């Protein structure tokens, strides 16, 4: 039923055809963005490994947590 509406309305048909034809270029852009996220994620892990969650002070007996 929705396909009949698309075939009867030329403007809507143009919009659907444009969306379908733009899927490949948008997919390429998403792939490039994912590659950048992975590269910078690996770089961040390598740069910041072992830097967090350590006690700075010498007196660790008086530390209270909210857990």
C-alpha positions in Angstrom: 0.0 0.0 0.0 2.7 2.6 0.8 4.4 1.7 -2.5 1.3 2.7 -4.4 1.4 6.2 -2.8 5.0 6.6 -3.9 4.3 5.6 -7.5 1.3 8.0 -7.7 3.1 11.1 -6.3 5.9 12.2 -8.6 7.5 14.4 -6.0 7.5 11.7 -3.4 8.9 9.3 -5.9 11.8 11.7 -6.6 12.6 12.0 -2.9 12.6 8.2 -2.4 14.8 7.7 -5.5 17.2 10.4 -4.3 17.4 8.8 -0.8 18.1 5.4 -2.3 20.8 6.8 -4.7 22.5 8.6 -1.8 22.9 5.5 0.4 26.3 4.5 -1.1 28.0 7.9 -0.7 26.6 8.2 2.9 27.9 4.7 3.6 31.4 5.7 2.4 31.3 8.7 4.8 30.2 6.6 7.7 32.9 4.1 7.0 35.6 6.8 7.0 34.2 8.3 10.2 34.3 4.8 11.9 37.9 4.4 10.8 38.8 7.7 12.4 37.0 6.8 15.6 38.9 3.5 15.8 42.2 5.1 15.1 41.8 7.9 17.7 40.3 5.4 20.2 43.4 3.2 19.9 45.7 6.2 20.1 43.9 7.5 23.2 44.1 4.1 25.0 47.8 3.9 24.2 48.5 7.5 25.4 46.4 7.4 28.6 46.9 3.8 29.7 47.7 3.6 33.4 47.1 7.3 34.0 43.8 7.2 35.9 42.4 5.6 39.1 45.5 5.9 41.2 45.8 7.4 44.6 47.8 10.7 44.6 48.2 11.1 48.3 50.4 9.0 50.6 47.7 8.5 53.3 45.3 5.9 51.8 43.7 4.8 55.1 41.3 7.7 55.3 39.8 7.4 51.8 36.0 7.1 51.8 34.0 6.2 48.7 30.4 6.7 47.9 30.0 3.1 46.7 
